[in-house]
């Protein structure tokens, strides 16, 4: 729902090969309530677009002179679609330095929970390049970066992003329902520190889940690119591109609601934890190995080693791992 919609549409000077349409659209009092967006209604203070569209005989294009306004954030996207053959989709966004607080203050009320009230300093810049030939998904090109410039966190607000550095209570879910809560630390008999988990098992998990975990900063653009390419080929969501950090953040900090808002919050939390060095890689991997499910209601490497082989996780052989 919304209070007011203002818009204009005008045909601009073009030529025989191109038609140009320009104008603007803005919504006041916009509220979106949908289970795929967020768990609660999302309210937007200010949303709008100034657009310049080019229509050719074999393409549709949003010129980069267009401007999208989202609360305190604005950017100039370039979007093109060529129906082909081949069918090609292109998206480019390059936003130069802007006050970092503008990003976090622009999130609508109700969109995120963990990041509510966060205060930051410094500047950010954002770059996104995406191009896909829909008839040849393996040729997909994707790169993105959110770069820091004297960036720092003044206050984390509602978030306690360092809680995984100390013993904490973890609740496991199955199909959206809480099934078990247990301490992640010495108080739990099944907990195993990283140096008491077989190196074979550690390497097996890294190989299957995230081989570059100790090298990247939470994201693997190549893995994301490959997952998008596979999903295009399958014409469904067949493969994800989550890193171990992303899985850890999802399980420890966020709700189990599968929404766009949760995925966006997950990405921002991963970016903050990795780029601000809020937790060491070894500790993140240790927590991950102690909370993931290794079979129906079997949580952590310690329980899994006892369940499958009646031995301690430190004694697992290569074959068992």
N, C-alpha and C positions, 0 to 999 in steps of 0.2 A: 504494500500500500504506500501511498504518498499523498502529500498535501497539494503540491503544485508541480505541473510540468510546463516548462517554457522551451520552445524550440523554434528554429527557423530552417528553411530549406530554400536554396536558391541555385539556379543553373548559372554557372560562371562561363566566361569566355573559353571556348575550346577550339577544336578544329575537326576536320573530316574523320580523323582517326581516333579522336578522344573526346569524351563528354566529361565535364567537370561539375561536380555538385559540392557546394559548401554550405556551412551553417553552424548552428550550435544546438545543444540540448542540455538542459539542466533540470535536476529533480530536487525538490525541497521536501524535507520530512520523510525521506525514504525509509521504509521498514521492510526487511526481508525475513520471512519466517518459513524455513524449509529444512527438513531433517538432513538433507545432503549438504547444506551450507554450514549450519551450526546447530547446537543443541537448544539454543535460546534465540529469540528474535534479535536480529542485528539491525542497529539504527545508524543511519548515515547523516551526518550534519550537512555535508556539502558534496555533491557529486555533479560532474558535468563533463562535456566534451565540446571542443571546437574542432570541426572536422573538415577535411578536404578530400573528397573521393574522386578518383579518376577511373572512368570506364572505357576500356578499349575493346577492340574486336575479340581479343584473346586474353584479357586480364581484367581483374578488379583490384584496385590499389587504394589504400589509405596513405596519403602523402605524409611524410614526416613533419610537415608544417602543422599537422593536427596536434591538438593538445588535450590530454586527459587530466582532469582535476579530481582529486580524491582527498577530501578534507584538506590537510596542509601539504599534500604532495601533488606535484604535477609532473608530467613527463610527455615526451613526444614519440609515440610509437610509429613504426613503419610496418604495414601489413599488406601483403600481396597474395593473390590467389590466381593461378593460371589453370583453367580447366583442362588444358592440354588436348591431346596427349603430348607429353606427360603432365599429370596433375602435380603442380608444385605449390607449396605453401611456404611463405617466408614471413618471419617476424623479427624485427630488430628494435631494441630499446637501448639507448645510451644516455643515461642521466648523469651529468657532471656533478661535482661536489655540491652537497646540500646539508643543512644542519641535521645531524643524526636524530635529534629529539623529534623533528618533524615526522619521521617515519613512525616512531613508536606512539606518538600522540595522534596519529591519523587513523589508527585501528579503531573501528566503531565499538561502542560499548556493547559488551556481550559476545564479541567475536572470539576473544581469547580470555583465558582465566589466569594462567600462570604468569603472564607478562603484564597484567594490569598493574599500573602504578610505577613501572620501571622508569628511571631517570638516567639519561646518558649525556655525554658531552662529546665535542668534536664533530667531524663530518663523515659522510659516506658518499660513495658513488656506485652506480649500478650499471652493469653492461649485460645485455642478453642478445645472442645471435642464434636464430633457429631457422633451419631450412630443410624441407622434406619433399622428396619426390615420392608421392604416394604409390607409384607403380614400382618403385625400387627403394623400399624402406631402408635397406642396408647402407644407402648412400646418405642417410640423414646426417645433418651437421648441427651440432649443439654446443654452445659454450655460454657460461654465465659467471659473473663474479660480483660480489658485494664487497667493495674495498673500503678499508678503514683509513681515516686521516686524523691522527691524534684523537682517536676514539677511546672512550673509557666509560665505564658504568659507575654512576654516582650512587644509585640505590636500585636494588632489584625488586622493590615493591613487594608483591605477594609471593614472588618466587624465592625458593631456597635451593639454588642450583648447585650448592656445594654439599647437599645432604648425603650424596652417595659416597663422600669421602670418609664418613663415619658410619658405624652400625646404624641401620634403620629398619623399619618394618616394611615389608613388601607384601602386597596383595596380588595374588594370581587370579586371573579371570578365565572363564571358559564360556564361549558364546555370549559374552557380555555380562555374565554373572560372576560375582566374587565366589571363589571356591575354597580359597585357603590364604591365610595370612601367616607369615613367618619372619623371624629376624634374619637380616643379612649381616652376619657377623658371628663371633665366637659363641654367642648364646644359643645358636642353632647347631645341633650335633651334626647336621649334614653339611654345614659350611666348610669350605676348603679354601685357604689362602692360595694365591696363584702358585707359590713355590711348592704346594702340596698337590698340585694337579699335574698329571703326567704331561711332559713336553709333547709326547706323541698326540695326546688329545688336543692340546692347545693348537698345534700345527694343523691337525685335521679340521678343527673348527675354522681357523683362519683361512685355510685353503678352500673350504666349501662355502663360507659366508662372506669373507671380506679379506682377501689376501693382502691388500694395501693398507690395512687398518693402522699400522704403526707409521705409515708415511703420509696419509692424507689428513685433511682437517675437517673430517666429518662427511664430506661429499665426494663422490666419484662421478664426474661428468660423463666419462666413457660408459660406465655402468648404466647411468640414466639414459644415455643415447641408445644403448643396445636394448634396454627394456622398452623404450618408446617404439623403436623399430620393430621389435617382436610383437608388441601390442597392435601396431598397424597391420602387420601381416596376418595376425590371428583375428583381427577385427573385434577384439575384446581385451579386457585387462587380464593378460596371461602371465605377465612377469613384472616384478617390482625391481627397484634399483636401490634398496635400502642398504646402508652400511651398518656395521655393528653399533656405531654411535647413534644412528637414527633409531635402530631397534631398541637400544637401551633407553633413550629419551622417551620413546613412545610408551614403553612398559613402566618406567619409574615415575614420570612426571605428568603424563597426560591421561585423559579419560579414554574409554574404549569406544567412544562414538566415532564412527567412520564418516567424518565430514571433511569438507574442503578446509574449514577453519582449523581443524586439528592438524591437518597436513602442513598448513602454513605455519602454525605455531611450532610444530615439530622442527621444521627447517630453521626457524629463527633461534630456537633453543639450542640446537646442534651448533649453529654458527657461533652463538655466544659462548658455549662451553668450550668448544675447540679453539676459537680465536682468542679468548680471554684466558685460556689455560686454567680453567676452573677445576679440572680434575686430570690427574695423570693418566696416560694411556694404560699403564699396567693396572691401575685401580679400576678403570672402566671395564677392562677385559675381565678382571677378577669378578666384579659384580655381575657382568653378563653371564659368565660361566656358572654362577651360583643361583641365577633366577630363571634361566630359560628352561622350557619344558622339553624333556628328553623322551617323553612317552606320556600316555594318559596319566595325568596327575603326578608325574615324576619330575620334580623341580631341582635343578642344580646337578653339577657333575658328581658331587659326593653321593647323592641318592641314586643317580643313574648307575654308577660303578657298582654299588651294592646290589641294586635290583638285577642288573644283567649278568654280573660276573662274581658277585659275592666277595668283592675286594675293595680296598681303598682306591680312591681316584688317583693317588700317586703311583700305584702299582700297575696301571694299565699298560698292556703291551701295544706294539704298533698295530697288530691285527685287531685287537680289541678296540683301539681308538678308531 
